Amino acid sequence: MKLRGLRHARQRRGLSIGQLAEETELRRETITSLEHCREEPQPYALGRLARALSVSVAELVGAEPAPLKTPA
């Protein structure tokens, strides 16, 4: 399973890789590898990333489009 939507979700939240690493207690290198689809995510990492980014796991893997923001 590749996390094709990870970078987009992280950037949409305005987080750097380092900030996301702190929030999820994952290594920066792990997040970089996941964003570049160089490694498969562990189940615990999927949950941490989805919670930190306020997205579904389906959105992280690119199976579900990100919700559109409507102007207030």
N, C-alpha and C positions, 0 to 999 in steps of 0.2 A: 504494500500500500504506500503510495507516494503522497506527500502533503503538498499538492500543487497550489492550494489556497493559503498556505501558511504565511508567505511573505506579504501577500495582499492584506490579509487580516491584521498582521503586525503593523504594517504601514498605516492602515486605516485607523488603528488605535494610537498612532503617533509614537510607537515604542521603538527604541533601538534594539538590536540583538542583545546587548548587555542588559538593558532594562527588562526584557522578556526573560532572560536567563535568571535574573534576580527574582522576579515574580514567580517563576515556575520551579526554581531550584534545580534547573538543568544547566549543563555546561554550555557556554557560548559556542563551542565547537560542535556540540550536538545540534543546536538550533541551526547553525550554518549548514551542517551536513543535511539536515532535514529539509531546509529551504532549497537546497541544490539537488535534492532527491538522490543523495549519495548513500543514504542508509534508511532502513525501514524503522519506523517509530515503534517503540515499546508501548504496550497498552497503557501503562501508568503515565507515560509522556503525553499521549493523546489527550487524556483527561485533563492533565495540568495545563496543556496549551489551550484547549477549548475553553476551560474556565477562565484563564487569564485573559483571553482575547474576546470573551463573551460571544463565542460562536459555537456552532454544532461541529461535531466530528466530521459530518458529511461536508460541511463547508470547507474544512481544512483539507480534505482530500480532493476538493474541487467538484464534488458531485452535486452540490447545491449552490446556487448563486447567492452572493451576498445581498442582503436586503437593501433596497434603495432608500436613501434618506429623503424625506419629504420636507420641503421648506416650512417653517413654522409661521 
